Amino acid sequence: MKTASLIEFCRQRPLFVVLLGAILITLLKALLAGIEMEENFASMGNDDIMRMVMVRDWLAGQSWFDTTQYRLMPPEGVLIHWSRYVDAGIAAFIVPFSFFLPMETAELIGSAIWPTVIFIITLFVIGFGTKRLFGPVAASFSVMCAMFWPLLGDLHSRAGNLDHHNIQLLMMVMLVYAVVWPGRPVIAGIWGGLAAAFALSTGLESLLFIVVAGIVVFGRCVFDPRPETRQLLVAFCLALATASVIFWLGLTPPALRTQPVCDQLGTPMLSVIGIAVVAALAPLALRQRIPGWIFQIGATVCLTAIGMAIAWPLLGPCIQGPYGDLPPELQEFISTRITEAKPFHLYVQSHTGAALVFIIPVITALLSGSVLWWTRRGDSQSDQSQNEILGQLLLLGFCGICLIALQMRTVILVASVVPAIGGACLAVLLKGYLEKRDAIKAVLMFVVGIGVTAPQIMLDPFWPDATENRTETETSIADCRSYASLKALNKVPPAVILN
């Protein structure tokens, strides 16, 4: 009797059961990794180590507005355009533990808790967001996708991952659900604008994806002219503009607020946001007198062109991207030698297994989602509102594929739509199988399920270390960063190193 009651409980609350299991697994992974942090933290990525150094310097008295890393190229140091907001989040976990533990131990605990908390919040947003869009079964599958896909459940969420990619993923997930949210347009627009602004304050890698999301919001207002879509557009634009200015003021010292910078949230980016907001909202005032999508799109394009021309003296230096001011040799080094900055075609050559683990769920979700959207298009027995939402998610995903072709690290942005799309497809396949016990649907569900949740299962026979896939040189570097190797440096006499 108790077993039957438990089964019935799981059937009635599948999302609760899956979320509970995912959280327990996440906490267990964090605990096991945290125990080994003392010896393993030095083998983390350069960005993770540098982030901890930045947090340590800030807690030691370095100014909030001073993000110069004086350990690099002393005594002048190197200006690191990273967000202090992320530093403050990490420090919020370190400081309380430092009251009764040594600072070194508190740092290790904080570096384990921070990515774990961010990932758990991401799981909740994906789970409850997908439940609102496609139902609890789809939400359960979406959480499993986020949990078992190494890109989301391991690479940017394991203990010690202190770079800003996990924050950007969370912000993009919030933005995606806000863009397609089926009700409460004002609240959805505000949340989407805040998420987009905070993502820009942590780094500009998400800019193009945010532009695509804004175009989707604008398109909904143009081609589906209802009060709800208009409210969503207005709330999103005003929240994005207002929050961007506030976050910029919180990051930029007063003396440097007039200085244009291209690699962080500064006056050039604020001008772009201002142009986009005016160009998107101004035509709404005349829509009653001159209705039609041709006028609204044409007016927006013209206003955008005029705004870009006026602001060109500010935007011109940034047209080559955030690295435009660097020497050509250094730009080439960043694009070809820094792993995450490589285009996909270069990344896949040197990290074939990892590239496939990252890209297979994206392709599987987009292809299966496209088939589902096409077969249900115009079907009176299907929920067309859900199909419209699925179409908007697919649009965001396909546009994100273009970003991956430019830089592999942008796959984390596209990953924000994969769990929801994959969950929706798996829920439909499961329902079809349970209704008719169709063997074909069972096979399809198995293939799609493996593709969006655990592609490493297919790759393990060919690349046993697919999620690592390190070259001999990279393995040697990792070995040099082991705790024993670094501790041996203590025996080396003090010296001055000329670089």
Rosetta blueprint (number, residue, H / E / L):
1 M L
2 K H
3 T H
4 A H
5 S H
6 L H
7 I H
8 E H
9 F H
10 C H
11 R H
12 Q H
13 R L
14 P H
15 L H
16 F H
17 V H
18 V H
19 L H
20 L H
21 G H
22 A H
23 I H
24 L H
25 I H
26 T H
27 L H
28 L H
29 K H
30 A H
31 L H
32 L H
33 A H
34 G H
35 I H
36 E L
37 M H
38 E H
39 E H
40 N H
41 F H
42 A H
43 S H
44 M L
45 G L
46 N H
47 D H
48 D H
49 I H
50 M H
51 R H
52 M H
53 V H
54 M H
55 V H
56 R H
57 D H
58 W H
59 L H
60 A L
61 G L
62 Q L
63 S L
64 W L
65 F L
66 D L
67 T L
68 T E
69 Q E
70 Y L
71 R L
72 L L
73 M L
74 P L
75 P L
76 E L
77 G L
78 V E
79 L E
80 I L
81 H L
82 W L
83 S L
84 R H
85 Y H
86 V H
87 D H
88 A H
89 G H
90 I H
91 A H
92 A H
93 F H
94 I H
95 V H
96 P H
97 F H
98 S H
99 F L
100 F L
101 L L
102 P L
103 M H
104 E H
105 T H
106 A H
107 E H
108 L H
109 I H
110 G H
111 S H
112 A H
113 I H
114 W H
115 P H
116 T H
117 V H
118 I H
119 F H
120 I H
121 I H
122 T H
123 L H
124 F H
125 V H
126 I H
127 G H
128 F H
129 G H
130 T H
131 K H
132 R H
133 L H
134 F H
135 G L
136 P H
137 V H
138 A H
139 A H
140 S H
141 F H
142 S H
143 V H
144 M H
145 C H
146 A H
147 M H
148 F H
149 W L
150 P H
151 L H
152 L H
153 G H
154 D H
155 L H
156 H L
157 S L
158 R L
159 A L
160 G L
161 N L
162 L L
163 D L
164 H L
165 H H
166 N H
167 I H
168 Q H
169 L H
170 L H
171 M H
172 M H
173 V H
174 M H
175 L H
176 V H
177 Y H
178 A H
179 V H
180 V H
181 W L
182 P L
183 G L
184 R L
185 P H
186 V H
187 I H
188 A H
189 G H
190 I H
191 W H
192 G H
193 G H
194 L H
195 A H
196 A H
197 A H
198 F H
199 A H
200 L H
201 S H
202 T H
203 G L
204 L H
205 E H
206 S H
207 L H
208 L H
209 F H
210 I H
211 V H
212 V H
213 A H
214 G H
215 I H
216 V H
217 V H
218 F H
219 G H
220 R H
221 C H
222 V H
223 F H
224 D L
225 P L
226 R L
227 P H
228 E H
229 T H
230 R H
231 Q H
232 L H
233 L H
234 V H
235 A H
236 F H
237 C H
238 L H
239 A H
240 L H
241 A H
242 T H
243 A H
244 S H
245 V H
246 I H
247 F H
248 W H
249 L H
250 G H
251 L H
252 T L
253 P L
254 P H
255 A H
256 L H
257 R L
258 T L
259 Q L
260 P L
261 V L
262 C L
263 D L
264 Q L
265 L L
266 G L
267 T H
268 P H
269 M H
270 L H
271 S H
272 V H
273 I H
274 G H
275 I H
276 A H
277 V H
278 V H
279 A H
280 A H
281 L H
282 A H
283 P H
284 L H
285 A H
286 L H
287 R L
288 Q L
289 R L
290 I L
291 P L
292 G L
293 W H
294 I H
295 F H
296 Q H
297 I H
298 G H
299 A H
300 T H
301 V H
302 C H
303 L H
304 T H
305 A H
306 I H
307 G H
308 M H
309 A H
310 I H
311 A L
312 W H
313 P H
314 L H
315 L H
316 G H
317 P H
318 C H
319 I L
320 Q L
321 G L
322 P L
323 Y L
324 G L
325 D L
326 L L
327 P L
328 P H
329 E H
330 L H
331 Q H
332 E H
333 F H
334 I H
335 S H
336 T H
337 R L
338 I L
339 T H
340 E H
341 A H
342 K L
343 P L
344 F H
345 H H
346 L H
347 Y H
348 V H
349 Q H
350 S H
351 H L
352 T H
353 G H
354 A H
355 A H
356 L H
357 V H
358 F H
359 I H
360 I H
361 P H
362 V H
363 I H
364 T H
365 A H
366 L H
367 L H
368 S H
369 G H
370 S H
371 V H
372 L H
373 W H
374 W H
375 T H
376 R H
377 R L
378 G L
379 D L
380 S L
381 Q L
382 S L
383 D L
384 Q H
385 S H
386 Q H
387 N H
388 E H
389 I H
390 L H
391 G H
392 Q H
393 L H
394 L H
395 L H
396 L H
397 G H
398 F H
399 C H
400 G H
401 I H
402 C H
403 L H
404 I H
405 A H
406 L H
407 Q L
408 M H
409 R H
410 T H
411 V H
412 I H
413 L H
414 V H
415 A L
416 S L
417 V L
418 V H
419 P H
420 A H
421 I H
422 G H
423 G H
424 A H
425 C H
426 L H
427 A H
428 V H
429 L H
430 L H
431 K H
432 G H
433 Y H
434 L H
435 E H
436 K H
437 R L
438 D L
439 A H
440 I H
441 K H
442 A H
443 V H
444 L H
445 M H
446 F H
447 V H
448 V H
449 G H
450 I H
451 G H
452 V H
453 T H
454 A L
455 P L
456 Q H
457 I H
458 M H
459 L H
460 D L
461 P L
462 F L
463 W L
464 P L
465 D L
466 A L
467 T L
468 E L
469 N L
470 R L
471 T L
472 E H
473 T H
474 E H
475 T H
476 S H
477 I H
478 A H
479 D H
480 C H
481 R L
482 S L
483 Y H
484 A H
485 S H
486 L H
487 K H
488 A H
489 L H
490 N H
491 K H
492 V L
493 P L
494 P L
495 A L
496 V L
497 I L
498 L L
499 N L
